[in-house]
Amino acid sequence: MTAEIVLQIFRFGFLLLLWLFIFAAFRVVRADLFGGRAGRVASVPPRAAAAKKTRGGPKTLVVTAGPLTGTKITLGDQPILIGRADDSTLVLTDDFASSRHARLTNRGGQWYVEDLGSTNGTYLDQQRVQGPLLVAPGQPIRIGQTALELRS
Amino acid sequence: MTSGPVTDPRAAAPGTPPPPKRRNTELALLGFAVLITLVAQAIVDLTVTGSLTTELATFGVWFTALWAVAHLVVRRWAPYADPLLLPAVALLVGLGLSFIHRLDLAAQQAGSTVSREDAPVQLVWATLGLVLFIGVLLVLRDHRLLARFAYTLALIGLVLLAIPAVLPASLSEVNGAKIWIRVAGFSIQPGEFAKICLTVFFAAYLVDKRDVLALASRRVMGLELPRGRDLGPVLVAWMLSILVLVFERDLGSSLLLFGIFVVMLYVATERASWLVIGLGLFAGGALIAYQLFGHVQQRVDSWLDPFEYYDGSGFQVAQALFGLGTGGLFGAGLGGGRPDQVPVAKSDFIAAAVGEELGLFGLVAVIIVYLVLVERGLRTSLICRDAFGKLLAAGLSFAIAWQVFVVLGGVTGLLPLTGLTTPFLAYGGSSLVANFVLVAVLVRISDAARRPAAPVGQPKPALGDAPTEVVQT
């Protein structure tokens, strides 16, 4: 009788253990997707979060179309170089992009896009970029088949 | 260079914390995986023999040491690697070892004349696999180096594939499939290594050619069809897999190679038409193979109705289905079933043993662990910043997913039997070692993908100099 009970404990206990592993793994996946440990985001006081949002300009550069869709780059003070060259910040594999295609620069919290003499041009909204242009968050920058935008 | 030195803002931005390495998460999960393995072994010993043996302690120390070393190596040489890859592999290897051990015990109890224990052998293979894992991590510091050797690797892959075909049957044939090299008591399946070499080649090749393959097309019935002359590569891959099928009588490798190539083509070009073309070619090839080869007909017949051929070719599948049925939802418990009733339960049919003793819940759990592994691979592919790494990660992850699908499909009666092995779980040295190498490459790519970019300035390898401009036709 006791042997039978022990057997059942083994049987279900082991399954439980397996699923606990999966649960733990999924927590890691979740933390990876939403950043930080689960629950930490909610614990930020709403006022502080709002203040942070109004103070800073755009925070990330997101690729919205093309082969690199989904790629995010966190913006800092440094300029961002976009092109096919290996040492660009965002390395494009687009044959319509030049090796040094465009540059995004930060001037006092605002971001400007400039074309570095590319063959096929850089477009902000529908407009071809000639000199440096101010980029508003959400405004699409198009380079070849790739589209980028700033997000705050 | 038109601009000053550009540093990646993710590394340079002041005030932002450095991206997490998550090595401690990995360590914790590895510990959990090792714990589950040891519990499984203890339950098996207690249920089957009624007592714990000292072998369990030896096994425990060895197994723990393996993963501790692996973790330390990753911590030192691939600090930003994905934290889930290694624990998922550890759990799968551990469960595999437990089930092989369990089947060893079953064989001993049945008074089998062959009393060789396979679990210790598999543990040695796992150790060798980890040595190679570490070797790959140490030697391959940047996954893009692989792209340089793409054509060399393709050649190696092809040679590995071809060796069993040209060897005499006595040296290369086991149970009807000519996919082995049997030398001096060792038998290895070179196809498992060929899989990795060819995936690397496909990735490098497609990065070069994908624009031609993606852009030149015309629209027919809502599908972007490629030009006739661009069909060349996919036809070559198809021919290759057909040749494998003909000369090695191996459905599995053939299906695996062709599947990997078609999906990588799809990933590289974002054209669904390649999938349609691939499926069409595959269907045609399968039909012809069915007409021409007796062994394919036999496989299909015993797939359609295993119970009609119960006394012959359908026996294995039928027994596996009985086993899965016995297992039900929660399984018979570790050591409580009779998984040894299925022929070659240790290698090809280990999933049937899992299903019988852990039930549907256990088998699904194992599949989810594979899913986690594949998801992390595809995630690596998404966040990787170079096209070669993206394609390679996607291809390698798909190879695992596809292999698991085909094997489990075979065991559960969804697909005809193919003779592939369940990665990491099944008994078999070549498969285990090759998959360790595969995961090492994935770990290396994920390390590069998650690592904040180093400040630019130091010379970079002149890799794949800028390709020529493509003119749209």
Contacts between the chains, C-beta under 8 A, distances in Angstrom:
chain1	res1	chain2	res2	distance
A	7	B	47	6.8
A	7	B	333	5.8
A	7	B	336	6.8
A	8	B	333	7.6
A	10	B	43	4.8
A	10	B	46	7.5
A	10	B	47	6.8
A	10	B	333	5.9
A	10	B	334	6.6
A	11	B	330	6.5
A	11	B	331	6.8
A	11	B	332	7.8
A	11	B	333	3.6
A	11	B	334	7.5
A	11	B	336	7.1
A	12	B	330	6.7
A	14	B	36	7.9
A	14	B	39	6.5
A	14	B	40	6.6
A	14	B	43	6.1
A	14	B	333	7.8
A	14	B	334	6.1
A	14	B	358	7.3
A	14	B	362	7.8
A	15	B	330	6.5
A	15	B	331	7.4
A	15	B	358	6.5
A	15	B	359	7.4
A	15	B	361	5.2
A	15	B	362	5.8
A	15	B	365	7.2
A	17	B	35	7.9
A	17	B	36	5.4
A	17	B	39	6.3
A	18	B	36	6.6
A	18	B	358	7.4
A	18	B	361	8.0
A	18	B	362	6.3
A	18	B	365	4.3
A	18	B	366	7.8
A	19	B	361	7.5
A	19	B	365	5.8
A	20	B	32	7.7
A	21	B	29	7.5
A	21	B	32	5.5
A	21	B	33	6.7
A	21	B	36	6.1
A	21	B	87	8.0
A	21	B	91	6.2
A	21	B	365	7.9
A	21	B	369	7.5
A	22	B	365	6.0
A	22	B	368	5.2
A	22	B	369	6.8
A	22	B	372	7.3
A	24	B	28	7.8
A	24	B	29	6.1
A	24	B	32	6.3
A	25	B	29	6.7
A	25	B	84	5.8
A	25	B	87	7.1
A	25	B	88	7.0
A	25	B	369	7.6
A	25	B	372	5.0
A	26	B	372	7.7
A	28	B	22	7.4
A	28	B	25	5.6
A	28	B	29	7.2
A	28	B	83	6.0
A	28	B	84	5.7
A	29	B	84	7.1
A	29	B	372	7.2
A	29	B	375	6.9
A	29	B	376	8.0
A	32	B	22	8.0
A	32	B	379	7.5
A	67	B	270	7.7
A	67	B	387	6.8
A	67	B	390	8.0
A	68	B	385	7.8
A	70	B	382	5.8
A	70	B	383	7.9
A	71	B	383	7.2
A	71	B	385	6.9
A	73	B	8	7.8
A	73	B	9	6.6
A	73	B	10	6.7
A	74	B	9	5.9
A	74	B	10	5.0
A	74	B	13	6.1
A	74	B	16	6.3
A	75	B	9	5.6
A	75	B	13	7.3
A	76	B	9	3.2
A	76	B	10	7.4
A	76	B	12	5.1
A	76	B	13	2.9
A	76	B	14	7.2
A	76	B	16	7.3
A	77	B	9	7.3
A	77	B	12	7.0
A	77	B	13	6.9
A	77	B	14	7.3
A	78	B	6	6.5
A	78	B	7	5.1
A	78	B	8	7.4
A	78	B	9	4.8
A	78	B	12	5.2
A	78	B	13	7.8
A	79	B	3	6.7
A	79	B	6	6.3
A	80	B	6	7.6
A	80	B	9	6.7
A	81	B	3	6.0
A	81	B	6	4.8
A	84	B	466	5.5
A	84	B	467	8.0
A	85	B	466	7.1
A	86	B	460	5.3
A	86	B	463	6.7
A	87	B	6	7.1
A	87	B	456	4.5
A	87	B	460	6.1
A	88	B	6	7.6
A	89	B	6	6.0
A	89	B	8	5.7
A	89	B	9	7.2
A	89	B	453	7.4
A	90	B	385	7.7
A	91	B	385	6.1
A	91	B	386	6.2
A	93	B	207	7.0
A	93	B	386	7.8
A	93	B	387	4.2
A	95	B	211	4.9
A	95	B	467	6.7
A	95	B	469	5.8
A	95	B	470	4.1
A	96	B	469	7.9
A	99	B	466	5.2
A	100	B	1	7.7
A	100	B	2	5.7
A	100	B	3	7.6
A	103	B	3	6.2
A	116	B	2	5.6
A	116	B	3	7.7
A	117	B	2	7.9
A	119	B	469	7.3
